[in-house]
Amino acid sequence: MKMKTLKEGIIAHADGLGKLFKFSAEHTCRSILHSLEEFANMELVTFRKLTAGFFLGFEHYLWASGCSRNTSACYFRALRAICREAEKEKELKDAKRLFSEVFMGYEETRKRALSLEQLRMVADADLEDTPSLGMARDLFILSYYLRGIPFIDLAYLRKTDIQDNVLCYRRSKTGRMLTITLEPWMREIIERYRCENTDSPYLLKIIQKPGTIPEERRQYESALRLYNKHLYRLSERLGLGVRLTSYVARHTWATLAYNEDIPVSKISAGLSHASEEITHTYLRSFSDEQLAVVNLQMAALVNPMAAKEWKGKEKERGKGNRNDKERKSTKNELHISVPIPGRKRNDSGGKGTISN
């Protein structure tokens, strides 16, 4: 069936992605259509009437609505793929020209990671009164312990992924195999939230009911929304000044490892990145305070006043290093410096599932 309108093309593309179990890409397509329907009457937008000006206007609409440049670029890459399909079916000519005026690249954004002090605040928080926040916190810390494992991989861990005290799983995004030795502080959290349904292949009680791939995907997406909701509430409750999300644990693991002078090559291997360049994108967003220190150090090379201030900071750092010698001696064991959350909590705090 030929696709006359852009709406028909988007729906057909989304349906095709769903049949291939590419649910994230399918969701993106449906989000694009939702935004386009707010922007224009999509029943009237045929492929033959599409212009570069139409998409430029849509880009301005997205930005004015608060959409980030990276999200809009993602939308336009998907729209370009759809228009290329229409071009193959002779519904339009020169799909490439339609996107000549819009941004379709990647704009590096500041990655937010917790400081060690903030991470300890999260781990030490007394959450007996709110088990849902307690579970979200515990899974966040478990993600950190497991080398920043993404929530999707945490949700889909299988009971059979643990053999002889070793967790071995494939990353859903890259298919790469990761192997992690399970330490007591990791096992304690895993046991607290272990899936007790004998019919379920999954390790944790995140995907509650085994079913078809789409059914389990819907459970995962629902759990992810609640997880991020509870993490946001937790960051507000603790006054962290950083909005907690599922990916903050991963960035925190990478950043704290880097701050502990662990080589980028090892951090890259720990995160299962395809290259060190990808890892560097996790580590480029230094705080204003860190950049101010670097700037002071550079000024000290030529300015006597700056040199005096820098010398004072160096003395302070020297004292701190001596006081922190014991922690530095175990810098390759980052997880040891963070307490096991919930150890002092009663059993009622450990029976929860991700819920409202």
HUHUHU-V592632 format. One line per field, one symbol per residue. ss: DSSP state (a for helix, b for strand, c for the rest). phi: phi as a letter, one per 40 degrees, with the letter a starting at -180 (. if undefined). burial: 1 if it has 9 or more other ideal C-beta (glycine too) atoms within 8 Angstrom, else 0. A space follows every 50 residues. Layout:
BEGIN
ss: ???
phi: ???
burial: ???
END
This chain:
BEGIN
ss: ccccbaaaaaaaaaaaaaacccaaaaaaaaaaaaaaaaaccccccbaaac caaaaaaaaaaaaaccccaaaaaaaaaaaaaaaaaaaaccccccaaaaac cccccccccccccccaaaaaaaaaccccccaaaaaaaaaaaaaaaccccc aaaaaccbaaabbccbbbbbccccccbbbbbccaaaaaaaaacbcccccc cbcbccccccccaaaaaaaaaaaaaaaaaaaaaaaaaacccccccccaaa aaaaaaaaaccccaaaaaaaaccccaaaaaaaaccccaaaaaaaaaaaac cccaaaaaaaaaaaaaaaaaaaacaaaacccccaaaacccccccccaaaa cccccc
phi: .cbcbcdcccccccccccccgccccccccccdcdcccccacccbcccccc bccccccccccccccgccccccccdccccccccccccccgcabfddccbc bbcbcbbcbccbbcccccccccccdcbdcbdcccccccccccdcdcfgdc ccccccdbdccbbfgbcbabcccbgccbbbcccdcccccdccbccccccc cccbcbccbcacdcccccccccccccdcccccccccccgcgbccbdcccc ccdcccccccgcddcccccccgccacccccccbccccccccccccccccc cbbccccccccccccccccccccbdccccbccbdcccbcccgcccccccb bcbcac
burial: 00101111111111101100001011011111101110010100111001 01011111101110001001111111111111111110001100100110 01100010001011010111111010110011111111111111111111 11111111001100011110100000010101001111110111101001 01111111010001111011101101110111111001010101010111 11111111010101011101101001011111101000001011011011 00000110111010000000100000010110011011011100100011 010100
END
